[in-house]
């Protein structure tokens, strides 16, 4: 077994990619701890190096290959998405041991892990039910495998007991949880919300096509104060013709239906999204439809990626647009996204909101979250889990500043 080769050794781990990947690293660290390993923060101090890889876009793939080449003369282990779908490329720069992600899941215990600060992460499912033409992650993670409801609830209880007050549910498509088990995400959220303790759940990325099948009960599930009013809805394009080439399974009108359903019930709801610019064949008119959808949906926290061809995907056979066009459209979309982001933040200025302290990024200040998952920075050194009220005073685009008003039971 691959893991036994790491028994009683000093190990250094580098992790790239999504929240799910970082949770895999935490589960891997727990396995290594059971094998008597000592974790080190510096590769030069380690007997073995592990790189948990991501290959979602071409730039990330190139970075992975550079890092792997750097450690080629070490006792090197590779995990994550890349060895599943691009082992030949890895072997062109090094000859590592491979730890498949499913080996980590089979060996690890709880599906929950502690994140930074007062956060906890629960991996509710791996894989997806989509067929997106450009996506290499679905090839790496495979079809949907949902964690059992009992295992998820147990993980949440354990994390809350350990002091976590923000519980992040993660997966390639969190909305798909339970489809392979005859269950549904809204029922899971309602069960989690009944768990005792002071915490709130941040559901992870949800594919719009999957959300459509559970929309009404999902909106209802967000009524609980233990669910952040936050939705990550990656739409990728506002053009129906581009969405069809992407094989996304929904239209721009479907996206607006989802957004409107949430915002009608929860006007301050924070809805974030992802977009791909310069998908093969994207015309100026199709791109303008993406800009219009961004404005109409008022997405906050938008991740913008220039299209890059991924090996083994159907879209890899399509002709790329010039890099100049992809880059120009990315800049235009980012400028509009920033305008929407500022507009959302500014509507909070002068308002009071409940907060909970979850992270620390700089001495003398604390990163808090409000019920809509807004990043609220308070210039005080607050303990993790601190709950109270704050008055929003300023917009810094990626967060707002606030002054503390009260402490006590006002927060989550």
Helices and strands as residue ranges (DSSP letters): G 3-6, E 10-15, H 19-34, E 38-39, G 43-45, E 48-53, H 58-70, E 76-80, H 82-85, H 87-91, E 97-98, H 101-107, E 112-114, E 119-123, E 125-126, H 137-141, E 145-146, H 149-161, E 166-170, G 174-176, H 185-193, E 200-203, H 208-212, H 215-221, E 230-232, H 240-246, H 252-265, E 270-277, H 284-297, E 302-306, G 314-317, H 323-346, E 352-359, E 366-369, E 375-378, E 387-395, E 400-407
